[in-house]
Amino acid sequence: MEKKLTSVEIGNKRKEYLLPSTMTYYRNPVTIVKGEMQYVYDDKGKKYIDAFSAVVTISVGHCHPEVLDRAIAQMKELQHMTTLYYHPKIVQYAEKMAKVANNANPDLKVSFFTNSGSEATELAALLAKNYTGTHEFVALRHSFHGRTLMAMTLTGQSLWRHSLPYVFGVHHIPAGYTYRKPEQMTDDQFVDYCARELEEVIKYQTCGKIAALIAEPIQGFGGVICPPPNYFKRIYDVVKKYGGLFISDEVQTGFGRTGDKFFGIEHWGVKPDIITMAKGIGNGIPLGGIITTSEIAKSMTGKVHFNTYGGNPVSMAQGEAVLDVIEKYKYAENARVVGQEIVNGMKKLMEKYSVIGEVRGKGLMLGVELVKNPETKEPAPQLTLDIMEEAKNEGVLLGKGAMAGNVIRIKPPLCTTIEDAKTIVSVFEIALKRAM
Ligand SMILES: Cc1ncc(COP(=O)(O)O)c(C=O)c1O
């Protein structure tokens, strides 16, 4: 039998054999060896609620039995075949994807599958360039779109950028971060300002036309920044005025996570031209992709675009099973109900503890911004780390985000129950009290 490595041995081997940029959470990192729906277990058998879904990737639950069965059945039959040959799974899945994307935009019909969100970002940008014949882009500050060169250039946080010759022609505008908007502005005035900024950037910093604007409907790594309801409508109108496409990065917000809606952008009443997907789409299998309109897709005619594992039969089988169980168990509705329970609990805590600056988000995509003082709003990153540590000791794994590292991210799998929600809130309070 294979010898089990201790956490210390794993840590030492990580230092020796993995790039030093590979980071971990916690003063004493946890070794997770087993997953079961919304729960994970460490190497000592301790059970945790995975309230961060392994970085927002487990959508329908760790090792969801119905999803596993279908992936394993496919694995036993044919593990890999590329799109150079016909296989039924990829077309079945693409057809289903067009159906679920219908509410976001009935014209979204044509997919391409990748292994990751970064590749999906690259492809979306390529499509936008090919279709519009122009190469300039606008993205939002606080955004995250991946780690390849174009994706890193589009990302609006220095934390996630290295010193590189970035791709030319990418500009950033303010995100709809109302908690940190200039104090004298109302939300509506702030949205006006953001839309004006976009127009000014296009008019003064580009050739006057853009290929696309890319945005996450609710920013994930940026700290669960949830814009005011009219933010995207205003931004979208400016993008269209200057001939650009609107790309919705649904890597975190897709697949029911934001509650009720399949894609996050559906909350904001604008019709994306391209959607990028990853993480929750595969529930733990390397699967990403884009969906776009037939007209935009035509811009790839006569050009070869190939991805060795993109559309692989096992990832297609798993992806299809994920779509089916989201529908079967009404997980998007569950995300709304359970998410609301967490929000209600956190808002009660906010009345008791002034370090909770804001509770925000939708469905099971929630953030709690922690500040040293509610007046100055000075971020509290150490408190954030201490809460995470204490919550882990109490059996709840939380995530964090924002440039300052002061936003707790609560994004458990969509199968999380009301009981779990209550545990998350009570553990949060225990952790907060100890951390203070
Ligand atoms: C919003 C968003 N876009 C893109 C990516 C990149 O995805 P991946 O890590 O699969 O390349 C991520 C996650 O890392 C993300 O959160």
PDBQT file of the ligand as one rigid body, heavy atoms in Angstrom, charges set to zero:
ROOT
HETATM    1  C1  LIG A 501     -13.798  35.222 -13.014  1.00  0.00    +0.000 C 
HETATM    2  C2  LIG A 501     -12.678  34.320 -13.448  1.00  0.00    +0.000 A 
HETATM    3  N1  LIG A 501     -12.301  34.313 -14.741  1.00  0.00    +0.000 NA
HETATM    4  C3  LIG A 501     -11.314  33.512 -15.181  1.00  0.00    +0.000 A 
HETATM    5  C4  LIG A 501     -10.642  32.659 -14.316  1.00  0.00    +0.000 A 
HETATM    6  C5  LIG A 501      -9.553  31.785 -14.831  1.00  0.00    +0.000 C 
HETATM    7  O1  LIG A 501      -9.941  30.442 -14.766  1.00  0.00    +0.000 OA
HETATM    8  P1  LIG A 501      -8.854  29.272 -14.691  1.00  0.00    +0.000 P 
HETATM    9  O2  LIG A 501      -8.183  29.328 -13.343  1.00  0.00    +0.000 OA
HETATM   10  O3  LIG A 501      -9.664  28.026 -14.901  1.00  0.00    +0.000 OA
HETATM   11  O4  LIG A 501      -7.891  29.512 -15.808  1.00  0.00    +0.000 OA
HETATM   12  C6  LIG A 501     -11.026  32.630 -12.961  1.00  0.00    +0.000 A 
HETATM   13  C7  LIG A 501     -10.416  31.749 -11.950  1.00  0.00    +0.000 C 
HETATM   14  O5  LIG A 501      -9.344  31.494 -11.710  1.00  0.00    +0.000 OA
HETATM   15  C8  LIG A 501     -12.043  33.497 -12.510  1.00  0.00    +0.000 A 
HETATM   16  O6  LIG A 501     -12.419  33.528 -11.227  1.00  0.00    +0.000 OA
ENDROOT
TORSDOF 0
